[in-house]
Structures are given as C-alpha cells and as structure tokens.
C-alpha cells in the first residue's frame, strides 16, 4: 500500500477532479501533460538550476541545540524560511511557471492567504516575464499588507476579494472564476496540495525537494536518512507534503501534522479541519471539509492567514483517515508561545504557520535518542505586527 496518489488521482477515497465543464479541458490537459514535463530532462535541469542559483537551495538542516535541550531529544529545523522570498512556496511557483511556459500559457493567476504564495508567484512571473494576477481576501490584504506591497512592486495585480469572510477560501473561489473566464491562455498556480487532480500530486512533487534534501542532510549529520519524527504545519498542506514525501511509505517514521485550532476546536472559531471536518467536495477535490448539517461550508478562523482554510489536502486527509499521521490541533495562544520560545532559544522568528508546528512539541513525549525534523516553512517578518499585538 502506498500513501501517494494512485493512477486515478485519488489518495484512498480522497482526491479526484470535480470541476465545472468549462474547465474540464484545462484540467484534462494538465493531467496529460504534467508528468511528461516534470520528468523530462530539460525541465529537471532548468528547475534544479533555478532552485540552486535563484532560490538558494539546499536550505540548511539546522540542529537546534537549545530547543533540543528543552524537549530532551535532537531537533533539526529544515530552514525553508531562508529561501528567496522567505518560504517554501517558491519551490512550487518556479516549477509551475516553467510548466505553464511549456504549455504555451501567457497569463498566470494565483490565490494567496498569508501572501507568501502570492509573493513567490509574482517573483517568478517577474523573472520570466509573465502576466500575474493574485487573488487575496480583503481580510488578508489588511493583515498582510507588506506582502501585498511586495507583490505590487514585483508587477503583479493584487485583487482584494470581498465575499465570504474575505480570506483564503474566498480568494480561491475568485481565482477559479477567473480561470473559467480565461481557460485558453491562463494557468492557475494553486499554492497548496488542494484542488482537482493533478494539483495535489503536482505540488507535492515540486515540494518534495524538501524531503529529498532532508534525506541527504540527515545522512551527513546523523549517518542515517530517516528521522524518528517529522513535524510540519498543515492548512492545505504543501510544506507538509514536501517534508514527508520521501518518507510517507516508511512506517518507521512518525508523521506529526499540526493544524490550526484557532481559539479552540470547540469554540466555532477554528480551522481544525481534520478534527471537525466531514467528507465533502471543496475546490474540485473530495476531502474533509468544515461544514454545517446542510453541507454548507463554515467559515474557518485562525490567527494565521495561511492556515484558515476549511478543507485539507486529500493526501493529508487520507493520512489522517488511515492513521498514518498523528494530527494535533494547535490553538492561537499555543502557536504564539511556541514562536516566542524558538525566537528566544534559537534567534529564529518563524512565520505564524510554522509556529503551529513548533506548538506540537510540548504535546509529544520524546526519548533522548529520538531524531526530530521540523520544517520551519517561512519566516516571521510578515507576522511581526500580529506577534507584537498578541504579546502586549
């Protein structure tokens, strides 16, 4: 049994491609093309060159000595925060723009929550001279205004979305509407392992550079490729998918996913999709969705703009269903405390999303010989105002 995608675009009972008729040809074209391109020699060479020379990969695997002492084990941090643009999102953006160019697309659209995917997409579009439109909920535009200004400086058009609660779900809805209106010349770069097949698999493959590097770096550091634990935050799930990709079928590696508990799973102000979600369809895929008794999607909440999504990537839904991964809900206060702990112990200010992964550490029991790899998916520059307001 493999936990990776099957030939029909499913992870167990999760996944698939449920799209409006107008997009069927676009999605089908992508399904037929993406593996041919991603596995071709010319793509692999250009992608590897850009990751090395432009993004600055490999990102370090850093032994956090003081954090390790605090939790009584060896904790390595995979430093995706040190990539160009400040997060893991650039890995996917470069790959998908290269794919779009090979498919003859001239126009790129994207959705963004925390703004990191939007900045990464705008960055790569500037590099490759592509038109770029980024949809972002008005709530997120206001709380992530520095990233908004970065996108505009890079030449992207940022479209504030005022429907729903004006966050990631609503930005995704608007991006899909745009794609429906411009199917011929437009490629929609989804920033996470969500959406219709082949997006969850394509994004996971492009982010798998993370686990590929972890294997090599851990071998150098510890003389072994496999850690005892892998920890990552999960909203849609792209940094988590990249962290676990090469380990997911190895039962000796314990996978820990940290989702956004918001103000508490029982409060109604949460984005803990795996804890609360029921099977449904969102943005073209069958997965767990936070919904009411009538099947209407409920508005999620998280202090983190990148985690307040009412669904979950189908890969992660299946990992939870099959009990391959342990999923922990980390509330706002726990994430803030974890962020300050890392900052004070290691001099690293993490993104609020990554703080949720760090918030899982106090909930786990480690042995002194355990090797833990935790992905710091982004840096905290964008969240400084939130951190300061929460710590007053």
N, C-alpha and C positions, 0 to 999 in steps of 0.2 A: 504493500500500500504506500502510495506517495501522497504527500500533502500539497504538492504542486498541482498546477492546473491540468485538467485532462484535455483530450482532443476536442471536446465539445465546448470548452470554455467554462467548465464548472470545477469547483472545489467541493467535492461531495454534493450536497444539494444546493449549494450557494453559487451564485455567479450568473452566467448566461448573458444574453443580449436582448433586452426588451426595449426596442426603440421605435419611434414613430416611422411610418412608411417613408416619409421624405428623407430620413437619414439612413434607411436600410442599405442603400448602395454605398454610402460613405463608410459605414461600419464594415460592410462585407469586403470592400476594397482594402480596408485596413487589416482585416483578418487574414486576407490572402497575401498581403504584402509584408507585414511587419517582421515575421521571422526570416524571410528571404533577405531583407535589408539588414536586420540586426546581426545575422550570422555571416554576412558577406565580408570578405577580406578588406575591401576598401572602406566600408563603414567602420569596422573594428579598428583599423589603423587610424582613421581620422578621429574617431571617438577617443581612443586611448591617448592620442597626441594632445587633444584639447583638454582632457582631464589632467594630464601631466603638466602641460605648459601654460594653460589658461586658468584652470581651477586650482592647481597646486597640489594635486594628489600624488602619492597617497597621503591621506590625512593621518596624523600620528595616532598611535595606540599608546596612551599615557598611563603609567602606573601611578595612581593617586595614593600616595603613601599615607597621608594624614587621614584621608577618608577611609582607607583600608584599616587603619588602626581603630577608627571609630566603630567599624562594623565587624572587626575580627576575621578578616579574610583578605584576599588580594583583589582589589577592584581596579580594573583597567577602564579608562574612558576612551571611547572612539570619538575623536575630535572632529566631527563634521562641522562644528562651529568655526573651524579655521579655514574652510573652503572659501574661495572667492564668492562674494555675496552673502556669506555668513551662515549658510545652512546646507543641508543635504540636497535641497531642491534643484540645485544647478546640475546635478548628475543626470536627472531626468529631462530637464529642459534642453540641454545640449543634444541628448540622444533623439528627442522627439523633433527638434527643429531640423536636425540632419535628415531624419526620416521624411519629414514634410517636404524638404527641398528635393529629395529623390523622387517623391511622388508628384512633383510639379505644382505644389501648393504655394501661393504667394502671400497669403494672409493668415496670421496666427491669432487665435483667441485663447484666453485662459480665464480661469476663476482663481480667486485667492481669498484667504481668510486672514491669516496673520500678515500676509503681504510678502512672505519670503518666496513663495512660488511665483507671484507676480513679478517681483524684482528679478528673480532668476530668468524668467521668460523674457522680460523686457531687455535684460542684459544680453541674452543670446540673440535676440532679434536685432539689437543694435549691432552686434558683432557681425551678423550675417545678412544685414540689410533687408529685413523682413518687416512688413507692417504688423503692428502689435496692438491689440485691444484687450484690456484686462477688466473683468467684471468683479466688483468688490462691494459687499454690503455696506450701506451708509454707516452703520454702527462701527464696522471695522475700519472704514475710511477715517472716522474720527479718532479711534483709539490707536491707529497705526499710521498716523499722518506722515511720519518721517519716511516710511516705506512708500507711501503714495507719492511723495515728492521725488523720491529716487526714481520711481517708475516714469514719472513725467519728464524728469531730467534725461532719462535714457531714451525718450522719444515715444513712449507708449501712451495711448489714450486710456485713461482710467475712467470707467463708467460706474458711478455710485448707484447701487440698487436699493430701492425704497420699498420693496414688497416684503411681506412676512415680518420677521424680526430683524431683517436687514443685515444678515450675516452670511456665512459660507453656503448654506443650503440655497439661499435665495440668489446668491451670485452664480451658483452652478445652474440654477433654473434659467437665468437670463443668458448665460453662455450657450446653453443648449438651444434656446430660442434663436439666438444669432446664427448658430450652426445650421439650423433648419432653414434659415433665410438665405444662406450663402454656402450651400453644400459643395459646389463645384471647385471653388478656389481657396477654400478655408480649411485649415487643420486646427482642431480643438485639442490643445495640450491640457489634459487633465493632470493635476498635480499630485494625485494620490492613487492608491490601489483601489479605486472605486470606479463606477461607471460600467458600461457594457463591455463584454469581451470584445477586443483583446486588451483593453486598457489595464485591468488589474495585473495581468501577466506581463504586459509590456513595461509598465512602470516598475514592477518588481525586478524584472531582468536588468533594467537600466540602473536600478539602485543596488543590485547585487554586487556591484563593485565594493560595497562596504564590507560584506561578509567575506568576499574574496581576499580583501586586504587583511581582515582580522585573522584569517587562517595563516597567512604568511607571517604576519607580525607576531602572532602568539607563538608560532613555532620558534621565532628568533628569541622572544622574551622568556618563554617557559619550556621550550623543547617539545611542545605539543600543539596540535592545531585546534583542539576542541576545548572550550571553557566548560565549566560546570553549569554556569548560568549565563543567559543572555537577557538583558533588560532593555526595553525601549518603550517610549510612549506610543499610544495609538489613538488616532482620530479616524482619518480614512485609512492610514496605515503604511505610508510609503517608507518612512525611515525604519519602521519595524520590519517590513518585508525585506528591505535591503540588509538589515542586521542579521536576520535569521535564514536568508535564502539558501546558503550552502550547508546549513545545519538542520534544516527543518525535518529531514527524514532520519536524523540520527537521534534515537531515543535517549542517549546518554547526556544530551544537552538539554537542560531545563529552560524553557522559554517563559519569560515573565512579561506580560503586556500591561501597561499602566494606562487606564482610560480616565477621562475627566469626570470626577464625581461632582464637580460644581460645589454647591452649598450643601450637598448631601444627597445620597441616592434616593432617600425617602421624601425629599423636600419638594420635588417637582421642578427644581432649578438645578438641572444636571445634564450631562452629556454622556452618561454611563450606558452606552447603547447595549453592550453585551449583558450587563446586569439587568436591564429593563426591557430590552428590545424583543419584539416578536417578528416572526418571519413575514417579510413583505418585499415590495419592489420599490427601490428608490434610484433615480438617475440611471435607469437602464439595467440594473442588476438585482437579483434576488438575494437578500441578506437580512440581517437583523435590523429592525427599524424601531425607533421610539414612536409609538402611535397610540391613539386612543381606542376605545372599544369599537368605534365605527371604522377603524383603519385610517383615520386622518393623522398625518404626520404631526407630532407635537414639537413645539419649539424647544431646542436644546439650550442649555446655558453652561458656560464655563468662563472662568476668568481669562482663559487662554483663547485667543482668536483663532488659533489653528486647530483646536480640538472640539469646538462646539458644533459638531456635525451629528445629525440624528440617525445616521447609518454607520456602517462599518464595512471595511473592505471584505469581500467574500472569502479571501484567503484566511483572514483572521477570524471571521465568523465560524468557519469550518474548524480551525484550530481550537477554538473555544468549545464548539459542539463535541468534538472528538476527544476533548480533554488533553490535547497535545500541549496546550499553553495554559498557564495559570494567569487569569485576568484579575487585576486588582483595581478598584476604584479609588482614586486619589482626589481628595477634595481640595478646594482652593487654598485653605489655610495650610494643609499638609504640603502642597506644592511650594507655597511661599517660604515655609520653614526650610524645606529641602534646598531651595535655591540659595538662601542666605547661608546655609550650612556649607554648601560647596564653595561659595564665594569667600567665606571666612577661612575655610580649611585649605583651599587649593588655589585661591586667587583666580577663579574662573566664574564669570557671571553667565549662567545658562539662560537660554530662551525659556519662557514660561511653559512651553510644550515639554521641553527636556526636563524641567523641574518636576513634572509629574512622574517621569521615570525615576528620578532621584528619590521622589517621595515613596517609592515602593521599598526602598532599602530597609527602613525601620520595621516593615511588616514581614520581613523574611528572617529566617534563622540560618546563619552560615557556620560552617566549620572553618578552623584556621587554614586548612589546606585548600579550601574552595577558591577557584579562579572565576571571577565575575567580570563580564564585559558589559558595560552600559554605554549606550550611544547618546552622546550629547549632540542632538540633532541640529541645534542652532545656537547662536549667541544672543545674549540678553539685551543688547543695545536698544532694540525696538521696544522692549518692555520696561525700560527704566522708570518711566512715569508711573506705571502700574505698581511696580515694586515699591517706589517711594510712597505712594498714596496708601498702600496696604500696610506699611511698616511704621506709620506715624502714630 
